[in-house]
Amino acid sequence: MTLSPAPAPATVSRTRRQLLKAGLAASGIAAAPAYLRAQTKFQLKVAHYVPPGHGLQTDFIVPWTKEIEAKTNGAVTFQVFAANSSLGQAQNQLDQVLNGVTDVGFGLCGIPRGRMTRSTIVEMPFLVKTAEAGSRALWNMYPKFLMEDYKGLKPLLLMTHNGGLIHSKDKRIEKPDDMRGMRVRSPSPTVSMMLEFLGATPVGMPPGQAYENLQKGVIDGAAFPWDPVRAFKIDEVTKFHFDSQLYTAAFWYCMSQKKFDSLPKEVQKVIEAASGEALLSKVQGWWDAWDKAGKEAAQARNSTIVTLNKETRALWERTLVPMNNKAMIEFEGEGIKNARDIYIEMQRQVAKYQKA
């Protein structure tokens, strides 16, 4: 009987590899990204400065993290740190991300002062009425006009709130002259310029400090949208709310560019898909819900809400016109040589989306 020669070792090895590859392909494992096959885990720290029960965390940040966790099959996980943590101070958000203390942060463009000045031009008086218009203006302008503000950062969302109010402890505000002599919490240098122009004294402070300073009489009022009336309990220390849509505040939600670049390409794609337009489309709904809760808190206390009629609004607009040129001169003095171009483009972008 003639026996067939045994297969060469190389042939056996090659055959086994082919069978193994076929089995893996059938199970879907071979098609999985390399970081999943290697079972690599990435835990990222996210910090912000509002209470953990606020919609910023429950409606925005936590759902964003859960989506990324799900789409990476748990390879990426997150720790979220709110105002009640050591990482929850508004004034620290930017440096925490840039220095690698956290991987993702949410902060105000106006805090710390002078770090994101281009973006705060969107806060000029009577420019932004709706959160979507302000947010899309910032996002669209980032590549050409605002990139300098975000060195070392990977923007995930740039955002403004709906047109803001002045909440006051004891004084009714209706006309520009009513602002004279008031000490008012301000979210940024741009809003501070407006307050100074109106004869008020702006006091820069993180939102979490406003309650105590209003309660003690250190400040007479605070520049906020409706939302913090409930979120920071401002309704407990104010009696009057000037619902003027007078200004807005700019916010950033960014990841450390260094951290982003260190992640596998597949993870980067998941993060990008969950950010940008995916978040922008939700901004208006978020702010409308958050502001509604704040306004209802004020109404429940029978606080006085003052709104602008057509004539009074025109008076405010005429009063603030001279501030525009003064503000541009100040921005240019701070090194933003194209401040007027930025402002004009913001007007164009905002008008486009507010009209829509």
C-alpha positions in Angstrom: 0.0 0.0 0.0 1.3 3.4 -0.9 1.0 6.1 1.8 0.6 9.8 0.9 3.3 11.9 2.3 2.4 13.9 5.5 1.7 17.6 4.8 4.7 19.8 5.4 4.6 21.8 8.7 4.2 25.1 6.8 1.2 23.7 5.0 -0.4 22.6 8.3 0.3 26.0 9.9 -1.2 27.8 6.9 -4.2 25.6 6.9 -4.9 26.2 10.6 -4.5 30.0 10.1 -7.0 29.8 7.3 -9.5 27.8 9.4 -9.1 30.2 12.3 -9.5 33.2 10.1 -12.7 31.8 8.7 -14.0 31.0 12.1 -13.3 34.5 13.4 -14.9 36.1 10.4 -18.0 34.0 10.9 -18.3 35.2 14.5 -17.7 38.8 13.6 -14.6 39.1 15.8 -12.2 39.6 12.9 -14.3 42.5 11.6 -14.2 44.3 14.9 -11.9 47.3 15.3 -8.4 46.4 16.6 -8.9 48.2 19.9 -12.0 45.9 20.6 -10.1 42.7 19.6 -7.3 43.8 22.0 -9.9 44.5 24.7 -8.3 47.9 25.3 -10.2 50.2 27.7 -10.3 54.0 27.7 -11.7 55.8 30.7 -12.2 59.6 30.1 -13.0 62.2 32.7 -15.7 64.8 32.0 -16.2 67.9 34.2 -18.6 70.8 34.3 -19.7 73.4 36.9 -23.4 73.0 37.5 -25.3 70.7 40.0 -25.4 67.0 39.0 -29.2 67.2 38.7 -29.1 70.0 36.1 -30.2 69.3 32.6 -26.7 70.0 31.4 -25.7 66.7 32.9 -28.9 64.7 32.7 -30.1 65.8 29.2 -26.7 66.5 27.5 -23.5 65.2 29.0 -24.6 61.8 30.4 -26.6 60.8 27.2 -23.6 61.8 25.1 -21.3 59.6 27.2 -23.7 56.7 27.1 -24.0 56.9 23.3 -20.2 56.7 22.9 -20.0 53.9 25.5 -22.6 51.9 23.5 -21.1 52.5 20.1 -17.6 51.4 21.3 -19.1 48.3 23.0 -17.9 49.6 26.4 -14.3 50.1 25.3 -14.7 53.8 26.2 -16.2 54.7 29.6 -16.6 58.0 31.3 -16.5 59.6 34.8 -18.6 62.7 35.1 -17.7 65.4 37.7 -20.2 68.1 38.5 -20.2 71.3 40.7 -20.2 69.2 43.9 -16.8 67.7 43.1 -13.3 69.0 43.4 -13.2 69.4 39.6 -16.5 71.4 39.4 -15.3 75.0 39.6 -16.2 77.1 36.6 -13.0 79.1 36.6 -10.9 75.9 36.5 -12.6 74.1 33.6 -10.3 75.3 30.8 -7.0 74.7 32.5 -8.1 71.3 33.8 -8.6 70.2 30.2 -5.4 71.8 28.8 -3.3 70.4 31.6 -4.7 66.9 31.4 -6.4 66.9 34.7 -9.7 66.1 32.9 -10.2 64.9 29.3 -13.4 66.8 28.5 -14.8 70.0 30.0 -17.7 72.4 29.8 -17.0 76.0 30.5 -17.9 79.6 29.9 -15.9 81.4 27.2 -15.7 84.5 29.5 -14.1 82.6 32.4 -11.1 83.0 32.9 -11.0 86.5 31.3 -9.2 87.0 28.1 -8.8 83.4 27.0 -11.6 83.0 24.4 -12.2 86.7 23.6 -13.2 86.1 20.0 -16.0 83.9 20.9 -17.4 86.3 23.5 -18.1 88.9 20.7 -21.3 86.8 20.2 -22.4 88.2 23.6 -22.9 91.8 22.3 -26.2 93.4 23.2 -29.4 92.4 21.3 -27.4 90.1 18.9 -28.7 86.6 20.0 -32.3 85.8 20.9 -32.2 82.0 20.5 -29.8 79.4 21.7 -29.7 77.7 18.3 -28.8 80.8 16.4 -26.0 81.7 18.7 -24.7 78.2 18.9 -24.7 77.6 15.1 -23.0 81.0 14.6 -20.2 80.0 16.9 -19.9 76.5 15.4 -19.9 77.7 11.8 -17.4 80.5 12.5 -14.9 78.3 14.4 -12.7 77.2 11.5 -12.2 80.6 9.9 -12.6 83.1 12.8 -12.5 81.5 16.2 -9.9 78.7 16.0 -7.3 80.8 18.0 -9.6 80.6 21.0 -9.4 76.8 21.2 -5.7 76.0 20.9 -5.0 72.6 22.5 -8.8 71.8 22.4 -11.0 69.6 20.2 -14.4 71.4 20.1 -17.3 69.1 20.5 -20.0 71.8 20.9 -19.9 75.6 21.0 -23.1 77.0 22.5 -25.0 80.1 23.7 -28.1 80.3 25.8 -31.3 82.1 24.8 -31.4 85.9 25.2 -30.5 86.7 28.8 -32.1 88.7 31.6 -31.1 90.9 34.6 -32.5 89.4 37.8 -32.5 91.9 40.7 -32.9 91.6 44.4 -35.0 94.6 45.2 -35.1 97.0 42.2 -37.4 96.9 39.2 -35.6 97.4 35.9 -37.4 98.6 32.9 -35.4 101.5 31.3 -31.7 101.9 30.7 -31.3 104.5 33.5 -32.6 101.9 36.0 -29.3 100.1 35.7 -27.3 103.1 37.1 -25.5 102.3 40.4 -26.4 98.6 40.5 -23.8 96.0 41.2 -24.5 93.1 38.9 -22.9 89.7 38.5 -21.5 89.3 35.0 -20.6 86.1 33.1 -17.9 87.7 30.9 -16.0 90.8 29.9 -18.3 91.5 27.0 -21.4 91.6 29.2 -19.4 93.7 31.7 -18.7 96.3 29.0 -22.5 96.6 28.5 -23.2 96.9 32.2 -20.5 99.6 32.6 -21.9 101.5 29.6 -25.3 101.5 31.3 -23.8 102.9 34.6 -23.8 99.6 36.5 -20.8 98.0 38.3 -20.1 94.5 36.8 -18.9 91.9 39.2 -17.3 88.9 37.6 -18.1 85.6 39.4 -18.9 82.0 38.6 -22.6 81.3 38.7 -22.5 79.2 41.8 -21.4 82.2 43.8 -24.3 84.4 42.8 -26.8 83.1 45.4 -24.7 83.9 48.4 -23.6 87.3 47.1 -27.2 88.3 46.4 -28.4 87.1 49.7 -25.7 89.1 51.6 -26.2 92.2 49.4 -22.7 92.1 47.9 -24.5 92.4 44.5 -27.9 93.8 43.6 -28.6 91.7 40.6 -27.2 89.0 38.2 -27.0 88.5 34.5 -28.4 85.1 33.8 -30.9 83.4 31.4 -34.0 82.0 33.1 -32.4 78.6 33.7 -30.3 79.4 36.8 -33.3 80.9 38.6 -34.2 77.3 39.4 -30.8 75.6 38.9 -29.0 77.9 41.3 -32.1 78.9 43.3 -31.8 82.5 42.3 -35.6 82.8 42.7 -35.0 82.6 46.5 -33.0 85.9 46.6 -34.5 88.0 43.8 -37.9 89.7 43.4 -37.6 91.2 39.9 -36.7 89.7 36.5 -36.1 91.9 33.5 -36.9 89.6 30.6 -35.2 91.6 27.9 -33.2 89.2 25.8 -30.5 91.8 26.2 -27.4 89.6 25.7 -26.2 86.0 25.7 -23.2 84.0 27.1 -21.0 81.7 25.1 -20.0 78.2 26.3 -17.6 75.6 25.1 -17.7 71.8 25.4 -14.2 70.5 24.4 -11.9 67.6 24.6 -8.1 67.8 25.1 -6.7 67.7 21.5 -3.8 65.7 22.9 -6.1 63.1 24.4 -8.3 63.0 21.3 -5.2 62.4 19.1 -4.1 59.5 21.4 -7.3 57.5 20.8 -7.7 54.9 18.1 -9.2 56.3 14.8 -12.3 54.2 15.3 -13.0 55.9 18.7 -12.3 59.3 17.2 -15.0 58.7 14.6 -17.5 57.7 17.2 -16.8 60.8 19.3 -17.1 63.1 16.3 -20.3 61.4 15.1 -21.9 62.0 18.6 -20.8 65.6 18.7 -21.0 68.7 16.5 -24.3 68.6 14.4 -25.6 65.8 16.6 -25.6 68.1 19.6 -26.4 71.4 17.8 -29.7 69.9 16.7 -30.7 69.5 20.4 -29.5 72.8 21.8 -32.7 74.8 21.4 -34.9 72.1 22.9 -32.5 71.9 25.9 -32.5 75.6 26.6 -36.2 76.0 26.1 -36.9 73.3 28.7 -34.3 74.6 31.2 -35.5 78.2 30.9 -39.1 77.1 31.3 -38.3 75.5 34.6 -36.5 78.7 35.7 -39.3 81.0 34.8 -41.9 78.8 36.5 -39.8 78.9 39.7 -40.0 82.7 39.6 -43.7 82.7 38.8 -44.3 80.3 41.7 -42.9 82.9 44.1 -45.1 85.7 42.5 -41.9 87.6 41.5 -42.3 90.6 39.1 -41.4 89.8 35.5 -40.8 92.9 33.3 -40.9 92.5 29.5 -40.1 95.0 26.8 -42.7 96.5 24.6 -41.8 97.8 21.2 -41.1 101.4 22.3 -39.0 100.5 25.3 -37.0 98.0 23.4 -36.2 100.7 20.8 -35.0 102.9 23.7 -32.6 100.3 24.9 -31.3 99.6 21.4 -30.7 103.4 20.8 -29.0 103.7 24.2 -26.6 100.8 23.4 -25.7 101.8 19.8 -22.6 103.9 20.9 -21.3 100.9 22.9 -20.8 98.9 19.7 -17.9 101.0 18.4 -16.4 101.3 21.9 -16.5 97.5 22.3 -14.8 96.9 19.0 -12.0 99.3 20.0 -11.5 97.4 23.2 -11.4 94.0 21.4 -8.9 95.4 18.9 -6.8 96.7 21.9 -6.8 93.1 23.2 -5.2 91.9 20.0 -8.3 90.9 18.1 -7.5 92.9 15.0 -10.4 91.5 13.0 -13.0 92.1 15.8 -15.3 94.1 13.5 -15.2 91.4 10.8 -16.0 88.8 13.5 -18.9 90.9 14.7 -20.3 91.4 11.2 -20.1 87.7 10.4 -21.8 86.9 13.7 -24.6 89.2 12.8 -25.0 87.5 9.5 -24.9 84.0 10.9 -27.3 84.8 13.8 -29.8 86.5 11.5 -29.8 83.5 9.2 -30.8 81.0 11.9 -33.1 83.3 13.9 -35.0 84.0 10.7 -35.2 80.2 10.1 
